[in-house]
Amino acid sequence: SSSSSSSSSSSSSSSSSPPSPFSSSSAASAYALAPSPPSGLAQASAALRTFLSLGKISPIFTWSQHDEHRSLHLYNLFLYRDRMRVMADADKASRLSRRPVLFVPGNGGSYQQVRALASHSEQLAQTLDPSIDGAAFDFYAVDFKEELSGFNGDILHRQTQFVVNAIETVLSLYEKDGPLAPTSVVMVGHSMGGVVCRAVVASHRYRPGTISTIFTLNSPHRAPPLYYMPSLATFYDTVNAFWADEKRRE
């Protein structure tokens, strides 16, 4: 199914379930709001433009979760670069000038699944008129460490927070004063990743207009495949209620 809209770091207490990220009251809780994109992002962006791993996916941003005992590197944001494009013109390939697409994997899914989508898109772009606006894309992917999000609403909450930050981080990599500087991203979510994409728009931390379109692939939007934990029902009820309200307002 597909859905369209015009329209993340965090701390967590291991002894209690986090409140919903869709409520502004979560700002005062132990499940703190994800921070803004890291300082020094300009330097990281410059390094990203000069260092490209041929045929690999380059890391951009890592999110850590902290408690009193340990720090865990939970999620990552990656940029995909096509091998043949880099080999043809490394300097041109290193510049971020295309429309950004953010891929969100599903239950147990890998960020490396973006390779098939991005590679095919690159091949198709080579057959199109380069003067056509939006004919080519910069592909990004979030790495959820292959978490089993389909069984736990708290994991879905956490992933939603990260994707909100990932969108802002992606947009911050582009020249703000450029003539074609993007102001939004295209979201592609597979399975539970599609559910997370819809949850991002429902989050009170989402900045309206930063998502132009959401494509979802085999995503169980109406209900989870299995109500394994109560938090899963809460997550679905919140997201679906938001979208139902949006539809009524149209």
N, C-alpha and C positions, 0 to 999 in steps of 0.2 A: 504494500500500500504506500501512498505518498501523501505528504502534507506540505502546504505552502503557507508562508507568513510574510506580510510586508513588515510586517513588523520590521587558581583555585588553590590555593593552599589553605590549610585549615588545621585547627587543633581539636582533639577529641578526647573526652574522658572515657577510659576503657570500662568504667563501671556503670555507665548509664547510656541510654540511647540518645542520639542527638535530636534536637528539635528540627522541625521542617525548615529547609532553607527558603521556602516560599513565604515565610513569615518574617517580618522585620524584627520580631522579638529575638530572633536567633543571634542578633549582633551582640547581645549581652550575655550569651551563654558560653559554656566551655567549648562548644562547637563553633569557634570563632569564624568570622568572615574570612574568605580567602583574600590574601593581600593583592595589591596592584602588581602589574608586571614588574619584575625585579629592576632595581636601579642598575645602571651600567648596561642597560639593554642596547644602547647605541653602540657600545663597544662590542657586545656580543653579536649584534647584527652585522657590524663591519667584519668581524672574524668569520661569521657565517658566509659572507659574500666572497671571502678570499680563500676559504677552505671548504672544498667540496669532496666528499667521498664518492668516487665514481661508482655508480650502480648501488649505492647504499642510501640510507636515510639518515640525515644529519640531525642530532639532538639540538633543541633550542632552549627548553625550559623544563626544569625538574621541580616537582612539588613534594615537600616533605611533611610528614605528620609527626608531631612531637608529643611525648608525654613525659612524666617525671623520670622514667627509666631509660628511654631510648628514643632514637630518631630513625624513622623509616622513610626511605625514598620510595614514595608510593607510585606516582604517575609521572609520565614524561610527554612532551610535545615534540614531534619530529617534522622535518621538512623533507619531501621526496624530490630527488632530481634524477631525470632520465639520463641514463648512461650515454646514449647516442647523441643527445642534445649537448651534453657537456663536452663530448669528444669533438663535436662539430664546431663549437664556439664556446669555450669555457668562460670567457669574459661576459658574453651576453647571457649565458645560462646562469651566471652567478647573480645577476640583477633580478630583484623581485619586482616585477612590473605587470604581472598577470592578475587575473581575478582569483582570489584565494578560495580554495575549497578545503573544508575540514572534515576528515573522515573519523567517525566514531564507531569502534567495534562493539560487538555485542557480548553476550554471555560466553565467557571463555575465549573470546576472540582476540586476535593479534593485530597490532597496528600495522604489521607487515602486509596485511590483506589489502592495504591501499595500493600496493605495487601493481596489481592487475588492472585496477580502475585507472590509475594514473598513466600507466604505460599505454593502454589502449587509447586514452584521451590524447596523449602526445602524438601517437601515430595518426589519429584522426585530424589533429590540428595541422599536421604537415600537408594535408590534402586541401585545406581551406585557404581562402584568400587572407593573407596576414593583415590586411587592412580592416577586416571585420572585427569590430569591438567585441571582446568577450569570447573570441574563438579559441583561446588557449587559457590554461589555468595553472596556478601554483598549488600543488597538493600538499596538505599537512595531515598528520594523523596523531591521535592521542593514544598513548600506551597505558592501558589499565592493568598491566601485568597479568592479563588473562583471568581476571577475577570472575567468579561465578555470580554475576550481578542478577541473574534471573531468579535467585532464591532469597534475596535479601534487600529490602527497601532501604536500609541504612547505607548499603554500598551504592545504590542508585543515587541517593542524596549526595553522597560524597563525590561521585563521578560528575553529577550535575554542577557542583560548585567548581570543579576543576575546569570543565568545559566553558563555563562563563568566563573564567580567567584566560583560558586558551584563546578565545575569540579576541579579547582585548590585546593579548600578546601578539597574535598574528597581525592584527591591523596596525599595531605600533611599529611593525617592521618596515612599513612602506613610507615613502616620502610624503609628508602631509601636504606639501605645497605642489606636488606633481599634478599635471593635467589629468592623469588617469588614476590618481590615488584612490584605492577602494575604500569605501566607508562601511562595507558589509561583507559577510562571507556566505558562501553556499555550504550548507550542511548536508552530509551524506551519512546516514546511520544505518548500520546493519543489525537486524534482530533487536536486542535490548538497547543497542546504541541509538536506534530510531526513537525509542521511548525516552532516552536521555535527551535527545535533541528537542523533543517537544517539552520536556521538563525545564530545559534552559529558558525557554520563552516564558514559562510560568513563574520562574524565579524572580523575587523582588530585586535581585541584583542584576538582572539582565537589562542592558541598555537598549531601548527600542530602536529598531532600524539597523542593528549590527548583524542581523541575519536577513538575507534577502529571500532565500528559498530553502526548504527542507525536503530532501528526498529520503524516504525510508524504504528499506528492503527487508521483506519478511519480518516486520516488526509487529508484535502482539499489542496493539494499541488499546483495545477494549479491555482486556484483562490479561494477567500473566498466565503462562501455561500451567503453573501450579502455585496455589496459595500456600507457600511453605512457611512464611513467617507473617505475623500481623503487620509488621512494618511495610511489607510489600503491598498489602491492601490499602494502607494509609497513603502510600506514595501514589498509587494509581488513582485513588479517589481524588486526591488533590489536583493532579495533573489533568485528569479528565473533566473535573468540575471547572477548571480554568478555561479549557478549550470550549466547553459547552457554553460558558458565559460569553466568550469571544464570538462564538457563532451567533448567539442571540443578539449581540450588539451590531452585527453586520446588517 
